[in-house]
Amino acid sequence: MMKSKRRLLLILPHFAEKRHYGSMSKVAPSLLPVSLVYLAGYMEKQGYPVRIFDGQVEEMNRNTLNAALDTFQPDVVGITCMTPMVTETKMVAEIVKSRPNPPLVVVGGIHPSVLPDDMVRDTSIDVIVRGEGEITCHELLEAWPDGDLDAIRGLTFQRDDQIVHTPDRPLLDDLDSLPFPARHLVNYEGYHQIPDAVFAEPLREILTSRGCPFQCIFCSARLLSGYKYRYHSPERVLDEVDLLVKQYGARQIAVLDDNFVVDRQRTIDICEGLMKRGYHKKVVWTTAARADQVDYDLMKLMKQAGFQLVSFGVETGSPRLLKMIRKGETMEQIARAVEEAHRARLKVRGTLILGLPEETLEESLATIRWAKDLRLDFAKFSLATPYPGTVLYDIAIKNGMQTGDWSHFSSMAGFADYDPVFVPEGRDAGEMARLQKQGMREFYMRPRQIMNLLMNITSWKDIKLYYYGAKSVLFRR
């Protein structure tokens, strides 16, 4: 007799926007939980009943979680965990495990992949899935409860008070073998981007690749997706665009890749495919790229295909620090890319980091000036945050950073009511917090930037969000 398929409930715990973003919390984005919808799509293809409970857009507390468990009656609960959500993840696991005949509790995501021992010691957590979850989760559900977990790559669990790590699972090479993400399992109306990234609505997201071959010391995404660049074929990307437009009504699509243009020919093929199918007239696009991998011809083609905005990791206005963080780009390359993007009539967003190791006050101020000199349309100033597993984390530990309270690992601490978790040697936490606000204030409180924001308004909601953002930037805590 064939055994029935295990019922799988996937949970993204509530993300404490007020704690993480502080006074900017009302402007904070809530984004599609890409890892969960990919995992759900894969598990549905294998025949498993799956539900998603997203604490970003659904009220999450003991009562609502128990109601979801009562309704769906899962055999397995999978929880995804990022570093600032460790406490919330453990609380969800405790609620699940406190029930009569509790489900198997599995935790995955970046933080448990990097620090599995710390997570699996929690008595409410049964198994950690390290790395990419699709195949590992499938094999786990096929084996549990009577199978040999030691034979499954990518697991961490406890046996007889000993922590067991099975060998790492190789990264999945053929992304086209994965089904489309199970977007039908989430409430799309609850998600929203930051207003300076919205040009048309409804906005939908797509992930066309995984991994990045570059070595920036602050990037935690590589810890899950790897340094090997893997991607969907242009045909697969275009087929998913068909779905997003026809079934989900997309008028804007945000490409969530860390770097969309690693493979130049693939980027060209996707752009030409969008124009061939007529989507350059129906959909606008935003994406991120490295400045040293684009030129005017490529960005002109992207503009023709419907792209409106490209985001560059500008990072710092110090050539010395740019080398120290292993960015692999020069300031000249970044300046050239911004100018060529403007020539191609693309808007440009820059992301910048304040408080890097060894950074002086003069270099912090140079980063703020650099953002203004570059003629960026939009900018985000983050505080250097040493996430576990990164080289930046190792540097911070050597410099005496204390760990344990992961809830304050926020790149937006300058707007919150606690100090940044990392401060360069010889600098002051209060100074770094003030500089983050100063960067945003000096950049946006200029006529050109105000006009950019006004021209980018698509709804009354945008006006309200800009009001809250301006209020937060203008008034220091």
N, C-alpha and C positions, 0 to 999 in steps of 0.2 A: 504494500500500500504506500503510495507516494505521500511523504510528509507535507503538511501545509506550509506555505511560505511564512516566514517571520514577519510580523508587522513592525515597521520602522518609523519612529517619530524623530525627526531632526529638529534641533533647537538652537537658535541663536539667542543667548541670554540678553536681557535688557542692557543696553549700553547707556551708561550714566552720562548723558550729554552735559548736564549742568556741572558735574564734577570735572569732566574732561575739557570742555570748552569754556567753562566759566561764564563770563558775561557775553561771550559770543555764542552761547548755546542755542539761542533762537534762530541763528543763521546757519547752524550746523547741518550738514547733509545727512540723509538716511539713504543708504544705497542698497541695491539688490544684493542679497547674500550669495555671491557667485559660487562659492565653494559648495554651499548647500544645494543650490538648484542643479549644479552639475552632478553632485552625488545622487540626488533624488532621481534625476533623469536616468542615470546609469542603473540604479537599483530598480526602478520601475521597468526598465527594459528586461531585467532579469526575472521579472514577475513578482516582485515584492510590493505589497501595499505600503505606500509612503505618505506621510504628512509632514508639513513644515510649520513650526511655531516660531515666528520671528519677533523677538522682544523689542525690535526697533519700532514696529508698526502695530503691534498688538499689546494690550495691557498684560504685563507679566507680574504675577504675584503668586503666593501659595494657592489661593483659591482658583485663579484662572488656569494655573498649571495643572492642578488636580482635576479640574473640569475637563481639560484637554485629554488628560490621561484616562479619565473615566469614559470619555466619548470614543476615543480611538483604540484603547486597550492595546498598547504596543507591547511587543515582546522585547524589543530593543529600543533604547533611547540613545541617540547620538547627539552630542553637544559640541559645537565648535567654539574655540577659545582663542582670543587674542590677549596679549599681555595685560592691558588695562582691565580685562574682564575676568581675571582669575577668581576673584572673590565671588562674583555673580555666578560663574560656572560651578564653583563648589557648592553654592547655595542651591542651584537647580538640581545638581546631583544628589544633594542631601534630601530634598523634597521627594524626588523620584524614588530614592532608596528607602525612604521611611514608610512607603506604602506596603500593604499586605502583598505577598508574592511579587516583589518588585521586579521590574524589567532589568535586563542587562544594561549597565550604563557604560557607554563608550565615549571617550573624549578625543577630539582631534583638533587640528589647527596649528598655527605657527608656534605658539607658546608651549603646548605639550610636546610638540615634535622636537623642540630644542631642549626642554627641561622635563623629560618624561618622568624621571624619578620623583621630582617634587610633586607632580600631579598625582601619580598613581599611589603615593603613600596615603592619600585621602581615602578613608574607608568607604566612601560612597561611590568611588570610581573603580570600575572593574577592569577596564582595558583602555590603553592609549593606542590610537592609530597614529603612527608617525608618517609624515610626508603626505604625498598625494593619496587620497582616500578611496577612490573608486574600487579598484581591484581588491585592495586589502579588506575593505568593509564587506565586499561580496563574499570573499573567502571566509571571513570571520562568521558571517551569518550562516553560511553553508555548514561550517564545522560546529558551531555552538549548539547545544552544550556538551556534546559527547566526543567531538573530534579533537584532533591533536593541534593545539594552538601553536606549539613549537615549530610546526611545519609551515606556518604562515609568516611571510616576510612583513616587516614593518610594524610589529606589535610590541607593546610593553605591558606586563601584568605582574601580579604578585602570586607566588606559589610557596606555601609553607614559610611565610614571612621573608621570602627572598624575592628580589625584583629580577624578572626575566626579560631580557631584550632579545627578540629574534633578529636575524640579520636585516639590514636595510633593504627596502624594495627599490629596484631600479626605477628611474623615471619612465613614464609612459612615452614612447616615441611617436606612435601613430595617433595623434589627437583626433583625426577624422573617424577613428573607430568608436569614439564616444557619441552617444545620442545627443540631441539637442537638450539644453538645460530644461528642467521641469518648471518653467515659469508659471504654469497654470496652478501651481501649489501656493503661490504667494499673492498677497493683496497689493497689486501694483499701484493702486491709488495712494498708498501710504508713503511711497518713496519720493524723495526730491533731492535734486542737486543744489549746490550753492548757486545763487542767482547769477553770478558773473559767468557761469558755464552753461546757461540755458538760453537758447536762441529760438526754440520753437517747442511746443508741447502738443501731444504727449512725448516725453523723452523716455527712451529705452536704452538698455546697455547691451554690449556684446564684448566677449573676450575672444580674440582671434589667435592668441598665442600664449605660451607659458615659458617662463625662464628668461634670463638675461645674461649675456656673456661678459658683462662688465663687472668691476670689482669695487664699487663704492663702499667705503667702510661703514656707512650708516644704514645701509639697506637691509631690512629684515625679510623682504619678500622672497629673496633668493633662497632663504632657509627652507621654504616649502616648495617653490617651483624650480629651484636649481639654477645653475649657471649655464646649462645647456639650453639653447634657444630651440623651442619646438613650436610648431604652428599648424593651424588648420589651412588646408589648401584654399586658394581663391574661390574655387567652385563651392566648397563647403561654406565659406564665409558668405557668399552671395545667396546661397540657399537659405541661410539663417536670416539674412536681411529680408528676403521674401517673407519669411514667417513673421518677423517683427513688424513689417509694414502691413501685411494683409490680415494677420490675426490679432496683433497687439496695437495697431493704429499708429505706429511710430512716425513722428515728423522730425524728430532729432534722435540720433543714435550716438551715444558716448562709447568710444572704443576704450576699454579698460586696460588694454595692454600696457605694460611698463614702458615699452618702446615699440611702437607700431612699425617702424621703418628699418628694422634690423636687416631684413632681406629686401633690397631695393626692387628687384624684379617682381617679387610678390606684391609689394605695395602698388607698383604700376599696374599689375594684372587686376588687382582688386578695384582700383580707380577706374580703369577702362571698362571693367565689368559693370560697375555701378552706372556708368554713362550708357552702356549698351542696353541695360535694362530700364533706363529712364529714371533711375532713382536720384540722379543729380538735380532733377527738377522737383522732386517730392520730399527729399530728406536732407537735413543739414547734419554735419558731423563735427565732433571734437575728438582730439586724440593727444597723446604724448609722444615725444620723439627726442632723440639726442641731437644736439646741435651739430655734431661732427658727421652726422649721417644724412643730412638734408642739404639741398641746394635749391636755387631758384626754379630750375626746370621741374624738379620733383614736386615742390610745393605749389607751383602753378598748376600742375596736373591735379593735385589734391584739391585745390580750390575749384577747378572745373568740375570735379566729381562731387562737389557739395560740401567739402570741409570748410568750416568757418573759423576754427580756432585750433592752434597747436600749442602745447605746453612744453616748455623746456626746463630742465633742471639747471638753473643758473647757479645755485648753491651759495657762492661767496664772491665778494669783490676783491679777494686777496689771491694773487697768483700763487703765493706760497701755500696757502691753505688748500687751494684747488689741487695742487700736487699731493699734499699730505692726505687728503681724503680719497686719493686714487681715482679721481673722476675720469682721467684719461682725455680731458679736453683742455683747451686753452681759452682764456678770456677773449682772444681775437676770434676764435671759432664761434663762440657764443654770440658775440656782437654781430659777426657776419650773418649768422643764421637768423637772428632777429630782424636785421635789415632786409634780408632776402625774403623772409616771410611777409613783411610789410609790403615789399614790392610785388609779391604774389597776391596781395590784398587779403591775407589771412590776419586775424587777430592773434595776439601772442600773450600767453600767460607764463609767468616765471615763478618758480618755486625757489625760495632762498632759506638758508639756515643760519641762525645766529647762535653763538656759543659753542663753536667747534673747539676741539682740544687745541691748546696753545693760543687761541684767538685773543688778540689784544683789543682794547677799546677802540683804537684807531682802525683796526680791521673790521670791527663790527660796524662802525660808522661808514667805512668804505663800502661795505655790502649794501647799506641803505642807499648811499649815493649811486652805486652801480645800478641798482634797480631803476632809479629815476633816469640815469643817463642812457640806459638801453632803450628807452621809449617803449617799455612794456605796456600793454593795454591793461593787464591785470597782474597782481602779484600776491603771493602768500609768503609771509615770514614765519617760519617755524623755529622753535628752539631745539637744538641738538638733543636728541633723545636716544640713549644707548640701549636699544632693545637686545634682549638676550640672544646670544649666538652671533652677533655682529662683532667686527673688529673694534668698533666704537665702544661696545660693551666691555671688551677686554681692557681697553685703555681706561675707561671710567673706573673699573674695579681696581686697577693698579693705582689710580689716583685717589682711592679711598671711598668711592661711592658705596653707599649701603643699599642692600636689596632686601626684599621681603614684603614691602608694601607696594605691590605692583599697580595699585589703583591710581597712583600719581605719576605713572609713566605716560606723560602727555606732552606733545609738542606745542600745546597751546597754554602752557602753565602761566604765561604772562597775563592771561585774561582770567585765570582761576584764583582761588584763595589759598594756594599753597605754592611753595617754592619749586623751581625747576629741579628735576632729580640730578641733573649734571650741570656743573658750573666750571668753566675753565679755571685752571690754577691762577690764583691771584685776583680773580674777579669776584663780584658780589652777586648773590641770587636776586636781590632786589633790582640791581642795575640791569641784569639780563631781562627780567620781566618788563622793566620800563622800556628797554630797547625794542622789544617785540612790538609794543604798542606804538612806539615812536616810528618804527619802520612803516607800519600800516598807516599811521596818521600822515607822515610826510609824503608817502607815495600817493595816497588817495585824495588828500585834501589839496589838490591842484586842479585848475580848471579843466585840463585835458582829460584827467581821469574821472572827474565828476561828469563830464559830458559823455564819456564812454559808458558809465553806469546808467545814465539817463537814457541813452540810446538803446541800451540793452534790456530795458524794462518790457516784459511781455504780459504782465498782469498786476492787479492790485497787490497780490501776494508779494511780488518782487519789491514794490514800494515799501511795504511793511518790513521786509527783511533788510532792505538797505537802511531803513530808519534805525532798526535795532543794531545793525553793524556799525553805523556812524556813531551812535550813542556810546557803544562800547569802546570804540577807538578814541573818541574825543575826550572821554572822562576817565582819568586814571583811578585805579583802586587805591 
